[in-house]
Amino acid sequence: MPKTDFRNVARSILTAAALVAAPAVLAQETGYPPGNGYYHDEPSGPSTQPFVTPGQGRAVRVQTGEGGRYEWIVIGPPGEEEAVRRIIIENRGTITRRSDLRALGEVQQIAFFPSEAARQRATEAIAALAPNSSLSWNHIYYMAQSASGPRVYAPQLIGDAGPGRCSVAGGITIGMIDGPVNTEHPALRGVNVTYETMVQSSRVPASNHGTAVAVLLVGEDPSGLLSGFARGARLHAISVFSETEEEPEANVERIAAAIDRLVANGVRLINFSLAGPPNEALGRAIAAAAERGVVMVGASGNERRPVVAWPAAAPEVIAVTAVDAARHRFRMANTGAEMEFAAPGVDIYAAQARGARYVSGTSFAAPIVTALAARLMAQGRGSTDAIRSALRQGVEPLGAGSRNTDFGYGLVRSNGC
């Protein structure tokens, strides 16, 4: 079951939707097919409350700017920047900011449009005159986590001899795009960590999630309980999440800039423990990173939907779900054709900003697979295809057939250090 390239789907939907009346189009023109489990804000004004069908989980949200207007983002090559700028202005749009994604060879521009009709015209013109540029809503993404009760079992389940028994040699650096990290946590004090944030200090959320993911990757703990699955690797963590009245959130602009930053610093392995809707512009940044040899692993999300969340569902990203000690899929985990592997992610003992607690979510399964990818890279498997192949060879099949929408190919196994 190959991954679906939602970027092509998104372009087709955006083009077809131009024939529909504006109010109805705004509710559906999300870059993914209606009815696939994701819902957009109800278009009742410039800034609205999320709309969700009962029982369907979190709504998809978009970054808003001045006056509560929705932001749009274009990511494309520098050679098309002027054409995109001209198209936006000719359609009465306003470009509020732009930035270079130098390592990816791309430029991103943030814009507002005065009406849906104006945005539609701009979309059509960009598709015709700047075909390598992608226009999308500046979607909001969330940490792929959920709280639950205790158990300690993950190392044994994937085949490690015990907690903290495996380390990574060869100077591997793991990139992590997530929330804030408490680099002073005891399990990170002896670790080579580069940490930076793309959020103003006044809007920094709690560092529980980011610290948990960081420690699962590279933590050092004499007891072994908080030792990472890729001990010895370096970590370059970038926080893209800001605090809001509801929960921490990150937009496409910051995520793309973080990818660019990591690539510029020579990072070739990135963990995404965040989740959101398909996004063509984000897909552009991900594809550019993949073209530069970057291996990416993503959490499938925790909305209990039959759709793997992005960025995990992007063709270039290895999608991971969470299972418990009995190999049962996490009850909130998303499913879908893009699913590739399962890893422990239920009742995981993980670090917090201070101390540790037991947590559940696909957020905590993804870094285990990323850590195994780091081990494989240290052994000479440097490409996404090579790592996918190695993980498949050692997998413990779960569910029906050789691959399924619940577990992908099955439970990852380390097969030793």
Secondary structure, 3 states (H helix, E strand, C coil): CCCCCHHHHHHHHHHHHCCCCHHHHHHHCCCCCCCCCCCECCCCCCCCCCCCCCCCCCCECECECHHHCECEEEEECHHHHHHHHHHHHHCCCEEEEEEEEHHHCEEEEEEECCCHHHHHHHHHHHHHHCCCCEEEECEEEEECCEECCCCCCHHHHHCCCCCCCCECCCCCEEEEEECCCCCCCCCCCCCCEEEEECCCHHHCCCCHHHHHHHHHHHCCCCCCCCCCCCECCEEEEEECCECCCCCCEEEHHHHHHHHHHHHHCCCCEEEECEEECCCHHHHHHHHHHHHCCCEEEEECCCCCCCCCCECCCCCCEEEEEEECCCCCECCCCCCCCCCCEEEECCCEEEECCCCEEEEECHHHHHHHHHHHHHHHHHCCCCCHHHHHHHHHHHCECCCCCCCECCCECCECCCCCC
